[in-house]
């Protein structure tokens, strides 16, 4: 059994026991999170596709960690103008463990 859900503008394929990194959520460590934007569920070779989401379906996850992602470096260079600028960014994330998929 697996589900495809949407959070933080991205889509994830998850099953029970999976750990995923999503955009930062305002929940504390150990909290349970209900993710309601379930786009598709596959259970026992039956596929439920939502329009746009599956009605009544939720994914229950538990917050296990928070942190910063890898640094992304952006180098801006303008030819013949002596302009060079280096910028870096580290995106905050929340690591979730999938506990249950409800239909």
C-alpha positions, 0 to 999 in steps of 0.5 A: 500500500502506498500513497502520493501526497502533496505538501510544500509544493512537492509531491511524495510517494510514501508507504508506512514506515518511510521517512521523508524530508519536507518543507519546514512545518511548524510542528514540534518534535514527536508531534503527529501531523495529518497530511490531507492533500492525498492525490492517489492511494494504491491498496491491494492492486486497487488505485484510487485517484483523486480529483484533485484529492482523494475524499476522506483520505489522510496520511498520518506522520510523526515529526522525528527531526528538523534541520537544514538541507545541503548548501546551494551556492549561486555565483553571479558573474557579469562579464566586463563589469568586474562584478562577482557575487557569491550567494548561499542558501540552506533550506530548512526541512522537517523529517517525517516518518509515515505512521498510517495511511487512512482511506 
